[in-house]
Amino acid sequence: MELALRVLPMPADANANGDIFGGWIMAQVDLAGSVLPARLAKGRIATVSVNQFVFKQPVSVGDLLSFYARVERVGRTSITVHVEVYAERNPADLRVVKVTEANLTYVAIDGDGKPRVLPGR
Ligand SMILES: CCCCCCCCCCCCCCCC(=O)SCCNC(=O)CCNC(=O)[C@H](O)C(C)(C)COP(=O)(O)OP(=O)(O)OC[C@H]1O[C@@H](n2cnc3c(N)ncnc32)[C@H](O)[C@@H]1OP(=O)(O)O
């Protein structure tokens, strides 16, 4: 898997319990997932589906989040990627835990927002 994004959640991204909002994490996964498809599509892409989002562990302010991605499938106009998210925490006694993973599909689109055949397909 390839490192696509690394980010530190901030207090503004936390909910009333002090854990990071799932929706904020989903937005970061969408961005991280788009990196490999954007390279392959060589142009505009749009997210068409997100499957199997599972939150395994809470994320806290101060965790360093790393988003790893790999291409699962390349179709005629679409690319599906698998993204896994790991949190590094507790610097004094470092722990790395997988916090979530998801499959996302992106479609290459033209200037009118219609599906576009991927380069080389
Ligand atoms: C220099 C580079 C560095 C990189 C640096 C990174 C930069 C990175 C920047 C970009 C960052 C953007 C990342 C955020 C992207 C958004 O946030 S986009 C906003 C949210 N998404 C949208 O608004 C999309 C709305 N949907 C649509 O406009 C249309 O549905 C679409 C996406 C154009 C597709 O059109 P459609 O007519 O529904 O599609 P259709 O012809 O039926 O099928 C097209 C393909 O999609 C597949 N598909 C359709 N529905 C589904 C489904 N439910 N599930 C799975 N696949 C499906 C089909 O199987 C088909 O695949 P192929 O067989 O051709 O491979």
The ligand as an SDF file (V2000), in Angstrom:
LIG
                    3D

 65 67  0  0  0  0  0  0  0  0999 V2000
   -1.0750   15.4230  -10.2230 C   0  0  0  0  0  0  0  0  0  0  0  0
   -1.9490   14.3570   -9.5280 C   0  0  0  0  0  0  0  0  0  0  0  0
   -1.8150   14.2880   -8.0720 C   0  0  0  0  0  0  0  0  0  0  0  0
   -3.0380   13.8170   -7.4040 C   0  0  0  0  0  0  0  0  0  0  0  0
   -3.4120   14.7690   -6.3040 C   0  0  0  0  0  0  0  0  0  0  0  0
   -4.7480   14.4090   -5.7530 C   0  0  0  0  0  0  0  0  0  0  0  0
   -5.7360   15.3870   -6.1990 C   0  0  0  0  0  0  0  0  0  0  0  0
   -7.0920   14.8590   -6.0180 C   0  0  0  0  0  0  0  0  0  0  0  0
   -8.0710   15.8460   -6.4170 C   0  0  0  0  0  0  0  0  0  0  0  0
   -9.3980   15.2710   -6.6440 C   0  0  0  0  0  0  0  0  0  0  0  0
  -10.1180   15.1590   -5.3610 C   0  0  0  0  0  0  0  0  0  0  0  0
  -11.4940   14.7210   -5.6280 C   0  0  0  0  0  0  0  0  0  0  0  0
  -11.9150   13.8350   -4.4970 C   0  0  0  0  0  0  0  0  0  0  0  0
  -13.2500   14.1570   -4.0390 C   0  0  0  0  0  0  0  0  0  0  0  0
  -14.2520   13.9140   -5.0820 C   0  0  0  0  0  0  0  0  0  0  0  0
  -15.5870   14.2930   -4.7710 C   0  0  0  0  0  0  0  0  0  0  0  0
  -15.9140   14.7290   -3.6270 O   0  0  0  0  0  0  0  0  0  0  0  0
  -16.6810   14.3270   -5.9820 S   0  0  0  0  0  0  0  0  0  0  0  0
  -18.1920   14.8690   -5.2410 C   0  0  0  0  0  0  0  0  0  0  0  0
  -19.1070   13.7300   -4.8890 C   0  0  0  0  0  0  0  0  0  0  0  0
  -19.4320   12.9620   -6.0370 N   0  0  0  0  0  0  0  0  0  0  0  0
  -20.2870   13.4000   -6.9820 C   0  0  0  0  0  0  0  0  0  0  0  0
  -20.8380   14.4990   -6.9180 O   0  0  0  0  0  0  0  0  0  0  0  0
  -20.5470   12.4580   -8.1360 C   0  0  0  0  0  0  0  0  0  0  0  0
  -22.0190   12.4910   -8.5740 C   0  0  0  0  0  0  0  0  0  0  0  0
  -22.2360   11.4390   -9.5580 N   0  0  0  0  0  0  0  0  0  0  0  0
  -22.1010   11.6550  -10.8990 C   0  0  0  0  0  0  0  0  0  0  0  0
  -21.8690   12.7770  -11.3520 O   0  0  0  0  0  0  0  0  0  0  0  0
  -22.2420   10.4720  -11.8150 C   0  0  0  0  0  0  0  0  0  0  0  0
  -22.8870    9.3960  -11.1430 O   0  0  0  0  0  0  0  0  0  0  0  0
  -20.8410    9.9700  -12.3380 C   0  0  0  0  0  0  0  0  0  0  0  0
  -19.8410    9.7990  -11.1910 C   0  0  0  0  0  0  0  0  0  0  0  0
  -20.2750   10.9760  -13.3510 C   0  0  0  0  0  0  0  0  0  0  0  0
  -20.9820    8.6150  -13.0190 C   0  0  0  0  0  0  0  0  0  0  0  0
  -21.9520    8.7550  -14.0120 O   0  0  0  0  0  0  0  0  0  0  0  0
  -23.0360    7.5780  -14.2200 P   0  0  0  0  0  0  0  0  0  0  0  0
  -23.8040    7.9000  -15.4500 O   0  0  0  0  0  0  0  0  0  0  0  0
  -23.7510    7.3920  -12.9390 O   0  0  0  0  0  0  0  0  0  0  0  0
  -22.0530    6.3560  -14.4180 O   0  0  0  0  0  0  0  0  0  0  0  0
  -22.1490    5.0820  -15.3510 P   0  0  0  0  0  0  0  0  0  0  0  0
  -21.8890    5.4700  -16.7950 O   0  0  0  0  0  0  0  0  0  0  0  0
  -23.3680    4.2950  -15.0180 O   0  0  0  0  0  0  0  0  0  0  0  0
  -20.8720    4.2880  -14.8010 O   0  0  0  0  0  0  0  0  0  0  0  0
  -19.5670    4.8700  -14.8900 C   0  0  0  0  0  0  0  0  0  0  0  0
  -18.6210    4.0070  -14.0870 C   0  0  0  0  0  0  0  0  0  0  0  0
  -18.9470    4.1310  -12.6940 O   0  0  0  0  0  0  0  0  0  0  0  0
  -19.1740    2.8360  -12.1440 C   0  0  0  0  0  0  0  0  0  0  0  0
  -20.2210    2.9690  -11.1370 N   0  0  0  0  0  0  0  0  0  0  0  0
  -21.4220    3.5510  -11.2750 C   0  0  0  0  0  0  0  0  0  0  0  0
  -22.1200    3.4620  -10.1290 N   0  0  0  0  0  0  0  0  0  0  0  0
  -21.3360    2.7920   -9.2590 C   0  0  0  0  0  0  0  0  0  0  0  0
  -21.5060    2.3740   -7.9160 C   0  0  0  0  0  0  0  0  0  0  0  0
  -22.6260    2.6160   -7.2340 N   0  0  0  0  0  0  0  0  0  0  0  0
  -20.4910    1.7230   -7.3250 N   0  0  0  0  0  0  0  0  0  0  0  0
  -19.3470    1.4560   -7.9930 C   0  0  0  0  0  0  0  0  0  0  0  0
  -19.1270    1.8290   -9.2810 N   0  0  0  0  0  0  0  0  0  0  0  0
  -20.1260    2.4900   -9.9050 C   0  0  0  0  0  0  0  0  0  0  0  0
  -19.6270    1.9870  -13.3150 C   0  0  0  0  0  0  0  0  0  0  0  0
  -19.4060    0.6040  -13.0450 O   0  0  0  0  0  0  0  0  0  0  0  0
  -18.7440    2.5250  -14.4110 C   0  0  0  0  0  0  0  0  0  0  0  0
  -17.4360    1.9950  -14.2960 O   0  0  0  0  0  0  0  0  0  0  0  0
  -16.6230    1.3820  -15.5720 P   0  0  0  0  0  0  0  0  0  0  0  0
  -17.2120    0.0620  -15.8530 O   0  0  0  0  0  0  0  0  0  0  0  0
  -16.7840    2.3460  -16.7140 O   0  0  0  0  0  0  0  0  0  0  0  0
  -15.2110    1.3330  -15.0940 O   0  0  0  0  0  0  0  0  0  0  0  0
  1  2  1  0
  2  3  1  0
  3  4  1  0
  4  5  1  0
  5  6  1  0
  6  7  1  0
  7  8  1  0
  8  9  1  0
  9 10  1  0
 10 11  1  0
 11 12  1  0
 12 13  1  0
 13 14  1  0
 14 15  1  0
 15 16  1  0
 16 17  2  0
 16 18  1  0
 18 19  1  0
 19 20  1  0
 20 21  1  0
 21 22  1  0
 22 23  2  0
 22 24  1  0
 24 25  1  0
 25 26  1  0
 26 27  1  0
 27 28  2  0
 27 29  1  0
 29 30  1  0
 29 31  1  0
 31 32  1  0
 31 33  1  0
 31 34  1  0
 34 35  1  0
 35 36  1  0
 36 37  2  0
 36 38  1  0
 36 39  1  0
 39 40  1  0
 40 41  2  0
 40 42  1  0
 40 43  1  0
 43 44  1  0
 44 45  1  0
 45 46  1  0
 45 60  1  0
 46 47  1  0
 47 48  1  0
 47 58  1  0
 48 49  1  0
 48 57  1  0
 49 50  2  0
 50 51  1  0
 51 52  1  0
 51 57  2  0
 52 53  1  0
 52 54  2  0
 54 55  1  0
 55 56  2  0
 56 57  1  0
 58 59  1  0
 58 60  1  0
 60 61  1  0
 61 62  1  0
 62 63  2  0
 62 64  1  0
 62 65  1  0
M  END
$$$$
